[in-house]
Amino acid sequence: MTRRLVMSDQIEAYVAAHAREGDVAARLRAETAKLPEARMQIGADQAAFLALFVRSTGARRCIEIGTFTGYSALAIAGALPNDGRLVCCDVSEEWTDVGRPFWREAGVERRIDLRIKPALETLDELLAIGGRGTFDFAFLDADKPNYAAYYEKLLELLRPGGMIAVDNTLALAGQPIFELETQSAKALRREIGDCEVVLLGSIASPKYVDALLQIFGPRLLFPADFVGRGDMSRGGLLLRHAAANVELPYVPVAGAVRHGPRPPKLAPQCPPRR
């Protein structure tokens, strides 16, 4: 598992030891670890998060760009319903052949549609056959110079409210991309450019925020309505604005008040039970 940017060694060891992972997935991860390129594989905690996200959102149609040996595909496909479908895009039969027996053993192979060709070709084919707006979730972890092109195609394929998870947007091999001079890091920097980054969730402690501020500085923002909340965890506020297609106002994290009175608690907006 690649070193994480905002985790201490102790926390990373704890997360790795306690991430839920089935026997088949553990053996696939161990098999992948024998490869010289094993650092490209996501960790067990990331796989567990992907599975949780897919399952909790009720996703049925997913796309993965960059399958490698199929460990993340195993996690996503395992979280899909029986009639779910995961389109996997990769260019290497050698790597994906490592995962096929494990997909079969886990009983998810029939949910996986593996396309061995450049991913942009596959995405164009999906658009050409009427796939626009029909996918629920996408996971992008592939060649960095094409990230922007992949992202734009995925936006067309995702339904309104669909989600994209993108790996390596902040760091590569545990190092901030703005401190690296590799081809992949330079490609990511070109795509990120001067964009603004919105910080959400319960990660307002200095060990997270300070690390991100080193990378993004004044471009790191969070919703203005979260100012004064120590943990910035008012996720319901974000979700309700998203459902109403209304953008939240944002302010820079740098210099913002991190402690103070909480905003008024929002009343639940659930339909009454019958």
C-alpha positions as CSV (number, residue, x, y, z in Angstrom):
1,M,0.0,0.0,0.0
2,T,1.4,3.4,-1.0
3,R,2.3,5.8,1.8
4,R,-0.4,8.4,2.4
5,L,0.2,12.1,2.5
6,V,-1.8,13.0,5.6
7,M,-1.4,9.9,7.7
8,S,1.2,9.1,10.4
9,D,2.9,5.8,10.2
10,Q,0.9,4.7,13.3
11,I,-2.5,5.6,11.8
12,E,-1.7,4.0,8.5
13,A,-0.7,0.8,10.2
14,Y,-3.9,0.8,12.2
15,V,-6.0,1.4,9.2
16,A,-4.3,-1.3,7.2
17,A,-4.7,-3.8,10.0
18,H,-8.4,-3.0,10.6
19,A,-9.7,-2.5,7.0
20,R,-12.4,-5.1,6.2
21,E,-11.2,-7.4,3.5
22,G,-12.5,-10.8,2.3
23,D,-10.3,-13.8,1.8
24,V,-10.4,-13.7,-2.0
25,A,-9.5,-10.0,-2.0
26,A,-6.7,-10.5,0.4
27,R,-5.2,-13.2,-1.8
28,L,-5.5,-11.0,-4.9
29,R,-3.8,-8.2,-3.1
30,A,-1.0,-10.6,-2.0
31,E,-0.6,-11.9,-5.6
32,T,-0.4,-8.3,-6.9
33,A,2.3,-7.5,-4.3
34,K,4.6,-9.8,-6.1
35,L,4.7,-7.5,-9.2
36,P,7.3,-4.7,-9.6
37,E,4.3,-2.3,-10.3
38,A,2.5,-3.3,-7.1
39,R,2.6,0.3,-5.8
40,M,-0.1,1.1,-8.3
41,Q,-2.6,-0.9,-6.4
42,I,-5.0,0.8,-4.0
43,G,-5.0,-0.3,-0.3
44,A,-7.5,-2.5,1.5
45,D,-9.0,0.6,3.2
46,Q,-9.6,2.3,-0.2
47,A,-11.2,-0.8,-1.5
48,A,-13.5,-1.0,1.5
49,F,-14.5,2.7,1.0
50,L,-15.3,2.1,-2.7
51,A,-17.5,-0.9,-1.8
52,L,-19.2,1.1,1.0
53,F,-19.9,4.0,-1.4
54,V,-21.3,1.9,-4.2
55,R,-23.5,-0.1,-1.8
56,S,-24.8,2.8,0.2
57,T,-25.7,4.9,-2.9
58,G,-27.4,2.0,-4.6
59,A,-25.2,2.2,-7.7
60,R,-26.0,-0.3,-10.4
61,R,-23.9,0.8,-13.4
62,C,-20.3,1.8,-12.8
63,I,-17.1,2.5,-14.8
64,E,-13.5,2.0,-13.8
65,I,-10.6,3.5,-15.7
66,G,-7.4,1.8,-14.8
67,T,-8.1,-1.8,-13.6
68,F,-4.5,-3.0,-13.1
69,T,-4.9,-6.5,-11.5
70,G,-8.5,-6.1,-10.7
71,Y,-8.4,-5.5,-7.0
72,S,-10.6,-2.3,-7.0
73,A,-12.8,-3.9,-9.6
74,L,-13.4,-6.9,-7.3
75,A,-14.4,-4.4,-4.5
76,I,-16.8,-2.4,-6.7
77,A,-18.4,-5.5,-8.4
78,G,-18.8,-7.2,-5.1
79,A,-20.9,-4.3,-3.9
80,L,-23.2,-4.2,-6.9
81,P,-26.6,-6.0,-7.0
82,N,-26.8,-9.2,-9.0
83,D,-27.9,-7.3,-12.1
84,G,-25.3,-4.6,-11.7
85,R,-22.6,-3.9,-14.2
86,L,-19.0,-2.6,-14.0
87,V,-17.3,-1.5,-17.2
88,C,-13.5,-1.9,-16.7
89,C,-11.1,-0.1,-19.0
90,D,-7.4,-1.1,-19.2
91,V,-4.8,-1.8,-21.9
92,S,-3.0,-4.7,-20.3
93,E,-4.2,-8.3,-20.6
94,E,-1.1,-9.4,-18.6
95,W,-2.2,-7.4,-15.6
96,T,-6.0,-8.0,-15.8
97,D,-5.4,-11.7,-16.3
98,V,-4.1,-11.8,-12.7
99,G,-7.5,-10.7,-11.4
100,R,-9.8,-12.8,-13.6
101,P,-9.5,-16.0,-11.5
102,F,-10.2,-14.1,-8.4
103,W,-13.3,-12.4,-9.9
104,R,-14.5,-15.8,-10.9
105,E,-13.9,-17.3,-7.4
106,A,-15.7,-14.4,-5.8
107,G,-18.7,-14.9,-8.1
108,V,-18.6,-11.4,-9.6
109,E,-17.0,-12.1,-13.0
110,R,-20.4,-11.9,-14.8
111,R,-20.9,-8.3,-13.5
112,I,-17.6,-7.1,-15.0
113,D,-17.3,-6.0,-18.6
114,L,-13.6,-5.8,-19.2
115,R,-12.5,-3.7,-22.3
116,I,-8.9,-4.1,-23.3
117,K,-8.2,-1.0,-25.4
118,P,-7.5,2.7,-24.7
119,A,-10.1,3.9,-22.3
120,L,-11.1,6.9,-24.4
121,E,-12.1,4.6,-27.2
122,T,-14.3,2.6,-24.8
123,L,-15.9,5.8,-23.4
124,D,-16.6,7.1,-26.9
125,E,-18.2,3.7,-27.7
126,L,-20.4,3.9,-24.6
127,L,-21.6,7.4,-25.6
128,A,-22.2,6.2,-29.2
129,I,-24.6,3.4,-28.1
130,G,-26.7,5.7,-25.9
131,G,-24.8,5.5,-22.6
132,R,-25.0,9.2,-21.9
133,G,-26.4,9.9,-18.4
134,T,-26.8,6.2,-17.6
135,F,-24.0,5.5,-15.1
136,D,-24.1,6.0,-11.4
137,F,-20.4,5.9,-10.3
138,A,-16.9,6.0,-11.8
139,F,-13.5,5.3,-10.4
140,L,-10.5,6.9,-12.2
141,D,-7.0,5.7,-11.4
142,A,-5.1,5.5,-14.7
143,D,-2.5,7.3,-16.8
144,K,-2.3,10.9,-15.4
145,P,-1.8,12.8,-18.7
146,N,-5.3,11.7,-19.8
147,Y,-7.1,12.5,-16.5
148,A,-8.8,15.6,-17.9
149,A,-10.0,13.9,-21.0
150,Y,-11.3,10.9,-19.0
151,Y,-13.0,13.3,-16.6
152,E,-14.9,15.1,-19.3
153,K,-16.1,11.9,-20.9
154,L,-17.2,10.5,-17.6
155,L,-19.2,13.7,-16.9
156,E,-21.2,12.9,-20.0
157,L,-21.8,9.3,-19.1
158,L,-22.8,9.9,-15.5
159,R,-26.4,10.5,-14.6
160,P,-27.3,13.7,-12.7
161,G,-26.2,13.2,-9.1
162,G,-23.7,10.5,-10.2
163,M,-20.2,10.5,-8.6
164,I,-16.6,10.2,-9.7
165,A,-13.8,9.1,-7.4
166,V,-10.4,10.2,-8.7
167,D,-7.2,8.8,-7.2
168,N,-3.9,10.7,-7.0
169,T,-5.3,14.2,-7.1
170,L,-3.1,15.4,-4.3
171,A,-0.1,13.1,-4.1
172,L,1.8,10.3,-5.8
173,A,3.6,7.7,-3.7
174,G,2.9,9.8,-0.6
175,Q,4.5,13.0,-1.9
176,P,2.6,16.2,-2.8
177,I,2.3,16.5,-6.6
178,F,3.6,20.1,-6.4
179,E,6.9,18.8,-5.0
180,L,7.5,16.1,-7.7
181,E,9.0,16.5,-11.1
182,T,7.8,13.1,-12.6
183,Q,5.9,13.1,-15.8
184,S,2.7,12.0,-14.0
185,A,3.0,14.8,-11.4
186,K,3.6,17.4,-14.0
187,A,0.5,16.2,-15.9
188,L,-1.6,16.4,-12.8
189,R,-0.3,19.9,-12.1
190,R,-1.2,21.0,-15.6
191,E,-4.8,19.8,-15.1
192,I,-5.2,21.2,-11.6
193,G,-3.6,24.5,-12.6
194,D,-5.1,27.4,-10.6
195,C,-8.4,25.6,-9.8
196,E,-10.1,26.0,-6.4
197,V,-10.5,23.0,-4.2
198,V,-13.4,22.6,-1.8
199,L,-12.8,20.8,1.5
200,L,-15.7,18.9,2.9
201,G,-16.3,16.5,5.7
202,S,-15.0,16.0,9.3
203,I,-11.3,16.7,8.5
204,A,-10.7,20.2,10.0
205,S,-8.0,19.1,12.4
206,P,-4.6,20.6,11.7
207,K,-3.0,17.3,10.6
208,Y,-5.3,17.3,7.6
209,V,-6.0,21.0,6.9
210,D,-2.3,22.1,7.3
211,A,-1.1,19.4,4.9
212,L,-3.7,20.5,2.3
213,L,-2.9,24.2,2.8
214,Q,0.7,23.5,1.9
215,I,-0.5,22.2,-1.5
216,F,-3.3,24.6,-2.3
217,G,-2.9,27.6,-0.1
218,P,-5.6,30.2,-0.6
219,R,-7.2,28.0,-3.2
220,L,-8.4,25.6,-0.5
221,L,-12.0,26.6,0.3
222,F,-14.9,25.3,2.3
223,P,-18.6,26.3,2.5
224,A,-19.1,29.6,4.3
225,D,-22.0,28.1,6.3
226,F,-19.6,25.7,7.9
227,V,-17.5,28.5,9.4
228,G,-17.7,28.2,13.2
229,R,-18.1,24.5,13.2
230,G,-15.1,22.8,14.6
231,D,-15.5,19.7,12.4
232,M,-17.2,21.1,9.4
233,S,-19.4,18.0,9.2
234,R,-22.7,19.6,8.2
235,G,-23.0,17.1,5.3
236,G,-26.8,17.4,5.2
237,L,-26.4,21.1,4.2
238,L,-24.3,20.1,1.2
239,L,-26.5,17.3,0.1
240,R,-29.7,19.5,0.3
241,H,-28.1,22.2,-1.8
242,A,-26.9,19.6,-4.3
243,A,-30.4,18.2,-4.5
244,A,-31.8,21.7,-5.2
245,N,-29.0,22.3,-7.7
246,V,-27.9,25.4,-5.7
247,E,-24.2,26.2,-5.2
248,L,-23.0,26.9,-1.7
249,P,-21.0,30.1,-1.0
250,Y,-17.3,29.3,-0.3
251,V,-14.6,31.0,1.7
252,P,-10.8,30.3,2.0
253,V,-9.8,27.9,4.7
254,A,-6.7,29.9,5.4
255,G,-7.4,32.4,8.2
256,A,-11.0,31.2,8.8
257,V,-12.4,30.7,12.3
258,R,-12.2,27.0,13.2
259,H,-14.0,27.1,16.5
260,G,-17.2,28.8,17.6
261,P,-21.0,28.3,17.8
262,R,-22.6,25.8,15.6
263,P,-25.1,26.9,13.0
264,P,-28.8,26.0,13.6
265,K,-29.5,22.3,13.3
266,L,-31.4,21.5,10.1
267,A,-34.7,19.8,10.4
268,P,-34.9,16.3,8.8
269,Q,-36.4,16.3,5.3
270,C,-37.5,12.7,5.1
271,P,-41.0,11.6,3.9
272,P,-43.2,10.4,6.8
273,R,-43.3,6.7,7.3
274,R,-46.5,4.9,6.4
